[in-house]
Amino acid sequence: MSTAYSGIPKLGEGMPSLDEVLLQSKDLPWRAKSLKGVHEKMLWRNEETGASIALIRFEKGAGIPQPHSHASNQFMFCLEGKYEYTKTGVTLTAGCFYWNPKGSVHGPATAHEETIVVEVYDGPHYPIKPSWYTNEEDAR
């Protein structure tokens, strides 16, 4: 007597789909943001909540020019480079994880060398569009 059992329950009507998505980030083009020297590859965005995951590339000398806060938690994992929050001296290098809690003021920041980070927001990026972005899409 044998019984076949996959261990995975069947989804009933009205249950969420378990679709998977696989992206090869090296095949995605970098999109230049309206802030000189800053580029992104958007990997995922929830249009309803504003949450997102993106690769951000800062050219050497580029960065965020002013102190600011975010409308949600911001998480960054540095893949390569050296990125410094100049007011506090907090510096991300390859392998560093950074968490900036919702509403916490941070910045300005500058890249001391070309830097690539994975940036995650658990909701909308900014309470209002920062002055350094001329394109609304850059602040989403």
N, C-alpha and C positions, 0 to 999 in steps of 0.2 A: 504494500500500500504506500503510495507516495502522494504528497500534497504539494502543489506548486504555490508558492507565496513570494511575491516580490518585496514585501515589506513596505511598499508605497501604496497608500490608500488612493482609491479612485476619487477624482474630484467630482462633486455633485454639481448640478445645475446652479448657476449663480455664484460659483466659487471663482476666485481670481485665477487668471491664467498664470502659468509658470513659464512663460516665454523667457528665453535667455538672449542676451545681446553680447556679442564679442566684437570689440573694436581693436584694430591695430593702430595705435597712436602714431607710429612713424609714418603711416599712410595718410594721416589727416594733415591738411595744410595749417600753418600758423596764421591766425587772423590778427593783423595789426590793430591795436586799440588806438583811440584818439590821443592817448598820452604817449608821447614819443618814447620809443625804445621798449614798449610793453606789448607783448603778444600773447594770444591764448589759443588753446585747442579745447573747446567745450566737449567734455566726454559725456555728460548727463545733466539734464535740467528737469525739474518738476515745475511745470508752468503754473500749477495751482498754488504751490507754497513758496516758490522762489528758490528752493534748495538747489544746489548745483555741485558738480565736481568738474574741475578743469585743470589742465596743465597751463601754467603761466611761465612765460620766459621773459626775463628782464635782461636787456643788453647791459654791458658794463656801463656804469654811470647813470642808468635809468632807475626810477623808483617812484615812490609816492611823495609829492612835495609838501604835504601839510598834515598836521595832526587830524585825526578823524575817528569816528566810531562806526560800528556796523549795527544793522537791525537784527542780526542773528549771530550765532556763534560762528567764528571763522577758525578753520583748522588748516595748517600748511605742513607738508612734509617736503623737505628740501632733497631733491634728487642730485643736484650738482650746483656748485658755485658758492658764493658768499654774499649774503643779503643782510644788511644791518639796519635796525631801527635806531637811528642816530641819536635820538634824545635819551634813550635808556642804555644804548650799547648792546642790546640783545641782538645776537648775530646768528643767523641760520647758516649752517654748512651742510654738506652732504650727510644724510642720515638723521638730521635734526627734525623733531616734531615740535610744532608751535601751535598753541591754542590761545586765541584772543576772545574772551567772553563777550557776549552780546552787550553793547553799550559802553564797553571799555575803550577809552581814548588811547590811541597809539599812533606812531609815526612822528615825523616823516621817516622815510626809509630810502636806502640807496643800495644798488648792487655794486659791489667792489669788483666783480668779474661777472661774466655771463652766468646767470642763475636760472635754474628751472625748478619750480615747485609744483606739487600737487596741492591745489587749493580747494577746500570743501566748505560750503556754507550750509547750515541746516535750515535756512529760510532765506528771506530776501537779503541782498547785500548791504544796501544803504537805506537809511530813513528818507533821505533826499539825495538826488544826484549831486556828487561832488563837483566843485567848480573846475577841476582839472580834466574832466571828461566832457567833450562836446557832443558825444554820441550817446544817446539813451541806452543803447544795447550794452555799452561798456560798463554801465553801472548796475546791470541786472544780475 
